[in-house]
């Protein structure tokens, strides 16, 4: 979902979610108003419908959260390497290339099956390298940029925000998810929309040009399919509304089917697609990774 991000970050599921918000007269940034108690009903194919208590509070980021947040962010980005690789290798063009390379190895090796497998493995290794380079490069850029100083990039700017979902696991408080928003208002820095995958900008539409960008959205793997991702994304949407922004956007990569499903469930539509990343173009072509921009008018 990022970005990458911001990256298969969320697995939406039909769940029963009830949230009790603490009433406060302060703005949405106020921590008391951000505290939410989420009760999720466990359900699924063949599972009982008894409710599973999952008390979870969504609150602003604290400096002490950095290690957990970075770890969650890193996993949320790099977990997409293998899905991207398998998706690329199942592309008809790649299948044809793989068969041709294997045949070449077989012939050049004097009817050697080992040589055929070796040539095919080299091709698969190249595709995997390209997939890994795209996501690793995206991760490195974010860790060296906004994630290096969350306080300065998000919390010190009243137009931005960064939240964590915290819950008690076996008596210990754990970070279960994160979501962050960067506001881009008309006339600020550029009049184009940022592209978190390569740092460029995209043309705006005929509205006022103000929008909120979901910098990242991630949920801990064991706690997915429980509605927490929807709660985090709704927190970002509510914040953008309070800021008077005209829309909220997020970018994700084409292999992230679950993240795309969640964004569509929450009312986002795809408005842009491209294959330009920080990596070389040939890497993006071999990896068959496209960056999809999703937008929701608010």
HUSULTA-V773771 format. One record per pair of residues at least 6 apart in sequence whose ideal C-beta (glycine too) atoms are under 7 Angstrom apart, sorted by sequence separation. I is the first residue (numbers start at 0). J is the second residue. D is the distance in whole Angstrom. If there is no record, write none. Layout:
I&J&D + I&J&D
//
This chain:
0&6&4 + 23&29&5 + 27&33&7 + 42&48&6 + 87&93&6 + 105&111&6 + 108&114&3 + 153&159&4 + 194&200&7 + 25&32&6 + 105&112&7 + 107&114&7 + 108&115&7 + 145&152&4 + 152&159&7 + 153&160&6 + 154&161&6 + 165&172&6 + 166&173&6 + 193&200&6 + 194&201&6 + 251&258&5 + 276&283&6 + 0&8&5 + 23&31&5 + 40&48&7 + 60&68&7 + 153&161&4 + 192&200&6 + 239&247&5 + 251&259&6 + 23&32&4 + 41&50&7 + 105&114&6 + 165&174&6 + 166&175&5 + 183&192&7 + 191&200&3 + 192&201&4 + 218&227&5 + 274&283&4 + 21&31&5 + 40&50&5 + 41&51&4 + 104&114&4 + 105&115&4 + 165&175&7 + 183&193&7 + 191&201&6 + 218&228&5 + 274&284&7 + 21&32&6 + 40&51&7 + 104&115&4 + 163&174&5 + 164&175&5 + 189&200&5 + 191&202&6 + 192&203&6 + 236&247&6 + 20&32&7 + 38&50&7 + 39&51&6 + 149&161&6 + 164&176&4 + 191&203&6 + 216&228&7 + 235&247&7 + 21&34&5 + 104&117&6 + 190&203&6 + 249&262&6 + 38&52&6 + 39&53&5 + 101&115&4 + 104&118&3 + 163&177&5 + 274&288&7 + 276&290&7 + 20&35&6 + 38&53&7 + 103&118&6 + 104&119&7 + 162&177&7 + 216&231&6 + 274&289&5 + 37&53&6 + 162&178&5 + 216&232&6 + 273&289&7 + 18&35&5 + 19&36&5 + 101&118&6 + 272&289&5 + 273&290&6 + 18&36&7 + 36&54&6 + 37&55&4 + 100&118&5 + 101&119&4 + 161&179&4 + 190&208&6 + 192&210&7 + 249&267&7 + 272&290&7 + 18&37&5 + 100&119&6 + 160&179&7 + 193&212&6 + 272&291&5 + 36&56&7 + 160&180&5 + 16&37&6 + 17&38&5 + 35&56&6 + 159&180&6 + 271&292&4 + 34&56&5 + 35&57&5 + 97&119&6 + 100&122&5 + 159&181&5 + 185&207&5 + 213&235&6 + 269&291&6 + 270&292&6 + 16&39&6 + 159&182&6 + 185&208&4 + 269&292&7 + 33&57&6 + 34&58&6 + 158&182&4 + 185&209&5 + 211&235&7 + 269&293&6 + 270&294&5 + 14&39&6 + 15&40&4 + 33&58&5 + 97&122&5 + 184&209&4 + 268&293&7 + 14&40&6 + 33&59&6 + 96&122&7 + 153&179&6 + 158&184&7 + 183&209&7 + 267&293&4 + 268&294&6 + 183&210&6 + 267&294&6 + 14&42&6 + 30&58&6 + 211&239&4 + 267&295&5 + 13&42&7 + 30&59&6 + 182&211&5 + 183&212&6 + 232&261&7 + 266&295&5 + 265&295&7 + 12&43&7 + 28&59&7 + 180&211&5 + 181&212&5 + 211&242&7 + 262&293&4 + 180&212&7 + 229&261&7 + 259&291&7 + 93&126&7 + 180&213&6 + 181&214&5 + 211&244&5 + 216&249&7 + 228&261&6 + 232&265&5 + 180&214&7 + 210&244&5 + 213&247&7 + 254&288&7 + 88&123&6 + 178&213&7 + 179&214&4 + 209&244&5 + 210&245&6 + 253&288&6 + 179&215&5 + 209&245&5 + 210&246&5 + 211&247&4 + 212&248&6 + 213&249&4 + 229&265&7 + 252&288&5 + 253&289&4 + 178&215&7 + 210&247&6 + 252&289&7 + 88&126&6 + 177&215&6 + 178&216&5 + 207&245&6 + 210&248&6 + 252&290&6 + 253&291&6 + 87&126&5 + 206&245&5 + 177&217&5 + 250&290&6 + 251&291&6 + 176&217&6 + 250&291&7 + 84&126&6 + 176&218&4 + 250&292&5 + 251&293&7 + 84&127&5 + 87&130&6 + 175&218&7 + 176&219&6 + 175&219&5 + 248&292&6 + 249&293&5 + 248&293&7 + 84&130&5 + 248&294&5 + 83&130&4 + 175&222&5 + 246&294&5 + 247&295&5 + 246&295&6 + 80&130&5 + 246&296&5 + 247&297&6 + 80&131&5 + 176&227&5 + 245&296&7 + 246&297&6 + 175&227&6 + 176&228&7 + 245&297&7 + 178&231&4 + 244&297&7 + 80&134&5 + 178&232&7 + 196&250&6 + 79&134&6 + 176&231&5 + 180&235&5 + 195&250&5 + 178&234&6 + 192&248&7 + 77&134&6 + 178&235&5 + 240&297&5 + 76&134&6 + 180&238&6 + 239&297&6 + 137&196&6 + 180&239&6 + 236&295&7 + 182&242&6 + 76&137&6 + 77&138&6 + 236&297&6 + 76&138&5 + 182&244&6 + 164&227&6 + 73&138&6 + 8&75&5 + 164&231&6 + 6&75&6 + 145&214&6 + 162&231&7 + 6&76&5 + 201&271&6 + 7&78&6 + 4&76&6 + 7&79&6 + 162&234&6 + 3&76&5 + 69&142&7 + 72&146&7 + 7&82&6 + 69&146&6 + 160&238&6 + 197&275&5 + 197&276&5 + 196&276&5 + 197&277&5 + 196&277&7 + 158&242&6 + 62&150&7 + 60&149&6 + 60&153&7 + 60&154&7 + 196&290&5 + 59&154&7 + 68&163&6 + 64&163&5 + 59&160&7 + 60&161&4 + 59&161&7 + 60&162&7 + 59&162&6 + 60&163&6 + 71&174&6 + 58&162&7 + 57&162&5 + 58&163&6 + 72&177&7 + 68&174&6 + 71&177&6 + 57&164&5 + 58&165&6 + 67&174&4 + 55&164&5 + 56&165&5 + 68&177&5 + 55&165&7 + 64&174&6 + 55&166&4 + 54&166&6 + 53&166&7 + 54&167&6 + 55&175&6 + 28&157&7 + 33&162&7 + 3&134&6 + 28&160&6 + 3&137&5 + 2&137&7 + 140&277&6 + 2&141&6 + 137&276&7 + 137&277&7 + 136&277&5 + 75&217&4 + 136&278&6 + 72&215&6 + 133&276&5 + 72&217&6 + 133&278&5 + 71&217&5 + 132&278&5 + 71&219&6 + 133&282&6 + 132&282&6 + 133&283&7 + 129&282&4 + 133&286&6 + 133&288&6 + 129&285&4 + 130&286&5 + 129&286&4 + 130&288&7 + 126&285&6 + 125&285&7 + 126&286&7 + 86&254&5 + 83&254&4 + 53&225&6 + 55&227&7 + 82&254&4 + 57&230&7 + 79&252&6 + 57&231&7 + 79&254&6 + 79&255&6 + 57&234&6 + 39&225&5 + 39&226&5 + 37&227&7 + 2&195&4 + 3&196&7 + 37&230&6 + 1&195&5 + 2&196&7 + 35&230&7 + 90&287&5 + 87&286&5 + 87&287&4 + 86&287&7 + 83&286&6 + 83&288&6 + 9&216&7 + 5&213&6 + 8&216&5 + 5&214&7 + 6&215&6 + 8&217&5 + 9&218&6 + 5&215&4 + 8&218&7 + 16&226&4 + 27&237&6 + 4&215&6 + 5&216&6 + 6&217&7 + 14&225&6 + 27&238&5 + 1&213&7 + 2&214&6 + 12&224&4 + 14&226&4 + 18&230&7 + 0&213&6 + 1&214&6 + 2&215&6 + 10&223&4 + 16&229&7 + 1&215&5 + 9&223&7 + 10&224&5 + 16&230&7 + 27&241&5 + 0&215&6 + 26&241&7 + 0&216&4 + 11&228&7 + 11&229&7 + 9&228&3 + 5&249&6 + 5&250&7 + 6&251&6 + 4&250&7 + 5&251&6 + 4&251&6 + 8&255&7 + 10&257&5 + 1&249&7 + 2&250&6 + 3&251&7 + 7&255&5 + 9&257&6 + 0&249&5 + 1&250&5 + 3&252&6 + 6&255&7 + 7&256&7 + 9&258&6 + 11&260&6 + 1&251&7 + 7&257&5 + 8&258&5 + 11&261&4 + 0&251&5 + 7&258&6 + 6&258&7 + 9&261&4 + 11&264&5 + 0&258&5
//
